[in-house]
Amino acid sequence: MITTTSAPMQAKTQDVVVWRAFASAPAGDARACIDIWCAESECRRTDCFWHEGRWCYEVFEDKYRVVPVKSPVAWMPAPTKPDFPAI
């Protein structure tokens, strides 16, 4: 039996995040973890970090390597982890 609910899902105010102009990204903050929208590849790079004077992300091929972000146009803070109940 499948049950449904008519109650709409509600987001907490702090969970609503919008894209911001890339010029306002926290450049130089080694503790920052952000998501970046890239114009060239039209994709979202997640978990980007400041490394050696530029924003980067990690890629795993045969090993992990750090890749600079190309053509960033917007950013947002990386989402926080959900609060799941303890099992």
C-alpha positions as CSV (number, residue, x, y, z in Angstrom):
1,M,0.0,0.0,0.0
2,I,1.3,3.4,-0.9
3,T,0.5,6.4,1.3
4,T,0.9,10.0,0.5
5,T,0.6,13.2,2.4
6,S,-0.8,16.5,1.3
7,A,1.4,18.5,3.5
8,P,4.0,20.5,1.5
9,M,7.7,20.2,2.3
10,Q,9.0,23.2,3.9
11,A,12.6,24.4,3.8
12,K,14.2,26.1,6.8
13,T,15.1,29.7,6.0
14,Q,18.8,29.1,6.4
15,D,18.6,26.2,3.9
16,V,17.4,28.4,1.0
17,V,20.5,29.3,-1.0
18,V,20.8,31.4,-4.1
19,W,23.6,31.8,-6.6
20,R,25.8,34.9,-6.0
21,A,28.0,36.9,-8.3
22,F,31.4,35.3,-8.5
23,A,33.2,38.5,-7.6
24,S,31.8,38.1,-4.1
25,A,33.3,34.6,-3.5
26,P,35.4,34.3,-0.4
27,A,38.7,34.1,-2.3
28,G,41.7,33.5,-0.1
29,D,39.8,31.7,2.6
30,A,41.4,28.3,2.8
31,R,38.6,27.0,5.1
32,A,35.8,27.9,2.6
33,C,34.0,25.1,0.7
34,I,31.7,26.4,-2.0
35,D,29.9,25.3,-5.2
36,I,30.7,27.1,-8.4
37,W,28.7,27.4,-11.6
38,C,31.1,27.3,-14.7
39,A,29.9,29.0,-17.9
40,E,32.3,27.2,-20.3
41,S,31.1,23.7,-19.4
42,E,27.6,24.8,-18.1
43,C,28.0,22.7,-15.0
44,R,28.1,23.0,-11.2
45,R,31.4,22.1,-9.5
46,T,30.7,21.0,-6.0
47,D,33.0,21.2,-2.9
48,C,35.4,23.7,-4.4
49,F,38.2,25.0,-2.3
50,W,40.9,27.7,-2.4
51,H,44.3,26.2,-3.4
52,E,47.5,28.0,-4.5
53,G,45.7,31.3,-5.4
54,R,42.7,29.9,-7.2
55,W,39.5,27.9,-6.8
56,C,39.9,24.2,-7.4
57,Y,38.1,20.9,-7.1
58,E,39.3,17.3,-6.8
59,V,39.0,14.6,-9.5
60,F,39.7,10.9,-9.0
61,E,41.2,9.1,-12.0
62,D,44.0,6.7,-11.0
63,K,44.6,9.0,-8.0
64,Y,43.2,12.2,-6.7
65,R,44.3,15.4,-8.4
66,V,43.5,19.0,-7.9
67,V,41.9,20.8,-11.0
68,P,41.5,24.6,-11.3
69,V,37.9,25.8,-11.9
70,K,37.5,27.2,-15.4
71,S,35.2,30.1,-16.3
72,P,33.4,30.6,-13.0
73,V,30.4,32.9,-13.1
74,A,28.5,32.3,-9.8
75,W,29.0,30.6,-6.5
76,M,27.0,29.5,-3.4
77,P,28.0,28.1,-0.1
78,A,28.2,24.3,-0.1
79,P,25.0,22.8,1.4
80,T,25.2,21.6,5.0
81,K,24.6,18.0,5.8
82,P,21.1,17.0,6.6
83,D,20.1,16.2,10.2
84,F,19.2,12.6,10.2
85,P,17.9,11.0,13.4
86,A,20.3,8.6,15.1
87,I,19.6,4.9,14.4
